[in-house]
Every structure is written in C-alpha cells, then in structure tokens.
Amino acid sequence: MESEKKIIFSGMQPTGMPHLGNYLGALKNWVALQDDYRCVYCIVDMHSLTVRQDPLVLRKRSRELLQLYIAMGLDPEKVIIYFQSHVSGHAELAWILNCFTYMGELGRMTQFKEKSQKNADNINAGLFTYPVLMAADILLYNADLVPIGEDQRQHMELCRDIAIRFNNIYGDVFTIPEPYFPKIGARIMGLAEPEKKMSKSDGANENNIVYLLDRPESIIKKFKSAVTDSGHEVKYSPDKPGVSNLLTIYSAAAGVDIKQAESAFEGKGYGVFKQAVGEAVIEFIKPIQSRFDDLNRDKAYVDAIIRANDERANAMAGRMLRRVQKKVGYPAV
C-alpha cells in the first residue's frame, strides 16, 4: 500500500541547471526510487535567497528545474514535485524550530563558515539559519529518509538533534529522519579540471561543465577542448585523469563497460575519441531535452502540474504544521 511506503524527501536549489555529473551521479537514480518510496522532491527556491538573486532568472530557473525533473522521468502523479515558496508551512515551521535551535549549534556549521568567506559582503541571518529551514523542509513531511552527500551530513545531524529535542519536550511529534545514501552512479569530473568533480559552482569556466540543456554544438565544443593527458593511448589509468574521465562518461552514455570503451578507441587519437564522447552524450541526453522542449511548449500542462502538486504538498505539510502549532500552544481557530 502507498501509505506503508517510507517517505523520501530531497531538495535542489534552482541557482544553476543540473549537469551531466548531477544526472549520472545521483538524479538518474531518483527515477528508480519513485516506485519503492513516497517521494517528495522540492525546488528549494527559499534557500536560494541567502545569496542575491536576479528575480527573473530565479523564477525562470525554478520552472526549468521542475520541468527537468519530469523530463528525466519523474512522474508528477507518483511523486510530489513542488516549489518550496508555494508551501508557507516551510517558513512557519522554520520559525518554530528556530526557537529550539541553539546559536552555538549553528555557529559550528562548516558550510556557514565556508559560505561566509565566499560572500563576505552578504553574511545574512538567512545564511546562518539555513540549516533550520532545511530541518523544517524535512520534518514537515515526516520524511523517513533523506538522500545526502558528505557536505550535508552535518546539517542532517542537526535536523535529527532538533527533532529529538522537540520530541523530548512534546512527545513523539516528528519522525526522526535517517540519512539515505543511494546507489552512487558514475563519478564525473570536470572536463577542464579532471582532478575535481564536475560542479555548477565552477560556473566561471563553462567548458568544465556539460549541462543537461546544452545544445549539441556546445557539447561538441566542450568535449573537443576537454583536457586529456600526455601520449595518445585511450586507456583508463590513475595517471591519465583526463582520459579516464572521458572514458567514464563514454561508458555511462553509450551503455558499455570501460574495457569495451577502451577497445572501441584502440589505435585512435584523442581527437576522434573526444568527438565520439561528445556525440555519445548528445544521444544520451536527447530524450531528456526532447521531453523538456515539449513541456516548455505546453505551459498549460506544466501550470496544471504545479497547481496539483502544490495542493498535495500543502495538504501533507499542513497536517504536520497544525500538529506542531497545537503542541507549542498556538490558539485554536
């Protein structure tokens, strides 16, 4: 039964479009989860405001991210895909949880320290209390499991601490969420810096990243300029990070193993190899781009999805919020 399935919650900021590394490393596996779990996937546009945003760009990217989720294979009737800002319960619960979170706990957050250094002219209160809003995101939906990477482990622990603290005072209100480490896909490195993971935070070097919405000519150009290594042999090896990364990408895109990929390019130069990797990626993401373009042309359909999922998310969140409000003593309506 649907109600017996565990709940998974995850969110992604719309401050940059998903790239090939995101998709092959994690997002591709989200599709498989929707049959075994009750999945709640949030576009966390409220979190994005800790850094100054162009309103028009943020609005556009938020919608594009929702459409990309669907284009990747997430079924908006099976899973809840919604905008964080469309569910006021996130902000309302975050305020209550702020009152159960200590300054010392927030001050120890490594991400706050790192982001404060990068944004020294905008160290705002939202950046400081970001983990509390993240805790509200998760606890609002009674999430059992939360897919996280290593960079979110500290925030996840704080979320659990807040929930346990609240439960110790008011009884079993919140489900204590567990971190979920899904099957890891291919680890994709940057094209210009193959010693580092492909990351949208490296947006200054656009040739380092292949976005899921990049057009074919841009993809080919990026792969042609990809860093390789000395020599001419197409072989997977620790001392050939550039070639190894391209082999990993080709293997994932073409659906072959590394040995088969090596054999396919035996005796061929890097120029032929890089062109072929680019072409394989183009074919690999073509169905996603095609579905995305269809959605882009059907505004009424996407608007209907947004309204329906907003309603489902608000209903689910509202039940928990009312329970918490009653526990802390808010007057009844």
Secondary structure, 3 states (H helix, E strand, C coil): CHHHCCEEEEEECCCCCCEHHHHHHHHHHHHHHCCCCEEEEEECCCHHHHCCCCHHHHHHHHHHHHHHHHHCCCCCCCCEEEEHHHCCHHHHHHHHHHCCCCHHHHHCCHHHHHHHHHCCCCCCHHHHHHHHHHHHHHHCCCCCEEECCHHHHHHHHHHHHHHHHHHHHHCCCCCCCEEECCCCCCCCECCCCCCCECCHHHCCCHHHCCECCCCHHHHHHHHHCCCCCCCCCCCCCCCCHHHHHHHHHHHHHHCCCHHHHHHHCCCCCHHHHHHHHHHHHHHHHHHHHHHHHHHHHCHHHHHHHHHHHHHHHHHHHHHHHHHHHHHHCCCCC
